[in-house]
């Protein structure tokens, strides 16, 4: 390292080190990188979020040029979509990661009270807003009551082994997620030794998110339960 510093000059070395530790996805990539190869591919991936007994009768939304569009109408009140990286909390390294695909199927309560916030954020993203602009708008929506706490019973399925949730976790584990008004995770027994429940307070939205890992993917095949 010392020889390299001498050869390249200290200033250049500082710039090189800074670049090495820069955010991996500092800005939004071209929209095409976030789109699926076809509508059929996206519909299939969205439905894979839940068991077929649930997803076959769910609405399916797919990412379009200005937001999510309805690709299939269901009858059971569930809504299946594929989330992109901007579902993350603001400021996360993966916020603009174009590889992220998060198949998720919302039950009726979460489709009404949780999903709309993500759909609105997607419209902001596709309109070219920065994270700072979206933070301002989110705070204003919270203050006005446009964003409300989740309805009682709000939950969703994330059981797809075809998803890609982050560069570090890949498709991670099949799990259920439960949305509750902001509360201490310990009230659910979350994050305690031996507890199957994990959770934490959302960075921006008015809820606490709990999740429980499962042993099988939506297609019934076993999942490795290693943490």
N, C-alpha and C positions, 0 to 999 in steps of 0.2 A: 504493500500500500504506500509506503514512504517513497519508494522509487517512482511509483506512478504519479504521486503528487508533484514530485520534482519535475518529471517529464512534461506534464500537462499544464502546470501552473496551478497555484492554489485556488485562484478565482474560478477557473474552469472546473476544478475538482468539486468545489462547493456547488456549482450549477449541476454537475452530474449527480451528486448525492441528492440534491433537491429533487431532481427529475425522478430518481429511483423511488423516492418516497411520496411522489405526487399521487393525487387521487387517481385510481385506475380508470374511472369513467367521469371526467370532469364536466361533461356537457352531453346533451341529447345527441344521439346518433341519427342518421337519416331514418325517416319513418319506415322505409322498406325493411330495415334490419329488425324492426319490432313486429312486422307482419308475418303471418303464417304463409306457408307455401300455397295453400288453397283454403277456401272457406270450409271445405269438407274436412281437412286436417284439423282446423281449429275447432270445429264442432265436435269431432271425435275426441280431441284432447280435453275439451271442456266437460263432456259427458263422463270421461274417465275419472273425474274427481270424486264421484260417488258410486255406490253399487248400482248396477243397471236397474234394479227395482225402483230406485229413486230417480236416477238421471234420465231414464227413457221417457218420463212424463213431465220433465222440467222444461221451462223456457231455456233457450240457449242464446246468449249474446256473443257477438264476435267483434273484434276490433276493426273499425273502419277508418276513413281518412279524418273524420272530425270527432269520433267518439265510438261508443259501442252501438251496434245495430242488432235488432232482433233477427236471428237466423232461423229459429224454430219456436213455435208456441207450445206450451205445455198445459197440463191440467191440474198439477198438484201444488202449485204455488212456489215450488223451488226454482231457483235461477242458477244455471251453471255458466261460468265464464272462464277465461284464462287471463289471470291478472298479469300485468307487466311490472317491471322493477319499481315504478313510481308508486306502487302500493306500499313501499317501505316508508319508514319515518323520514322526514326531511333531514338532509345532511348525511345519510348513510352512504357508504362507499358504493353500494350497488344501485343507488337510486336511478342511474341512467344506464344500467347494464342491459344491452340489447338481447343478451342470451336468456334472460330470465323469463320463464313461463310458469305461472302458478295456477294450475287447474283448481278451481274451487266451486263448490256448489252450496249456495245459501238456502237455508230453510225460509219459510214465509216471513217469519219475524225479522230475520237479519236482511232478507231481500228488501224489506220496507225501511229498515232503520239504520243499516250499516252500508249496504251496497251503494245507495245514492251518493254518498260522499266520495267513494272511489270513482264512480262514473263522472261526477262533476270535475274531480281532479284530472281525470283523463282528458276531458274537454279543454281544460286549462293547458295541459301539457301540449296537446295537439294544436293549440292556438299560439304556441311559442312562448309561454310564460316561463320566467325563471323560478327557481325554488323560493327566492326571497319574495317575489310577487305572490306566489301561491300561499306562502306563510301568512302574508298580510290578509289575503282574501279568506283564508281559513279562520283566522282570528276574528275577522268581521262576521263571518257566518256563525261562529260560535256565540259571539256577543248578541247577534240578532235572533238567535234561536233557530236559524236555518239548519244547523247541525245539532241534532238532539242525541241524548243517550240511547243506547240500543234498547229495543223492546224486550220485555221478559221472555226468556226462552230462545233468544237469538243464538244461532249456532250455524256451523257449516262443516261440510266434509272436505278433506284434502287427502284423498286416498290414491292419487294417481302416481304410478311409477314412471309415467312419461313426462312428468314435470321437471323443471330445473329452477330451484329456488334461490341458488346463490353459487358463486364460484367455489366456495368452501364446502357447502353442504350438498351440492347436486340436487337430487330429488329428495334427499333427507329421509324422513320416515312417514308412513301413512299416519294421519292423525285427525282428530276432531278438534274444532276450535269453538269456544264458547265466549260470547261477548256479554259483559255485565257493566252496569254503571260503575264508575270508578270506586274501587274498594281495595282494601289490603289483600294481596294474594294469599296471605296466611288464613283468611277466612274460608278459603276453599281447600286449605291444606296444601297449597301449592308451594313448590320449591323446597319442601322439607325432605329430610333423608328418608328414602324408601317410598316416597309418595309418587304415584304415576302422573300427578297433575303438575304442570308447569304454568307459569304465567307472569305477567307484568303489566304495568300501566302504560297505555299508549302515549307516545311522545306528544301528540297533538289532539287527537280526537278524544271525546269524553267517555272513554271506556277502559276497562281492564280486560285483557285478553288472556283466556286460559286455554291450554291445549293438552290433550291426552293422546299419547302414542298408542297405536294399534299394531296387532301382529300380522295383519294381512292387507294387501293392496285391494283395490276395488274389483279386480278380476279374480279374487280369491286366492291368489298365490301368496306364500308366506313372505314376510319381510324380516330382515335382520333387525333385531331389537337392540343392538349395541349402541350405546350413547357416545 
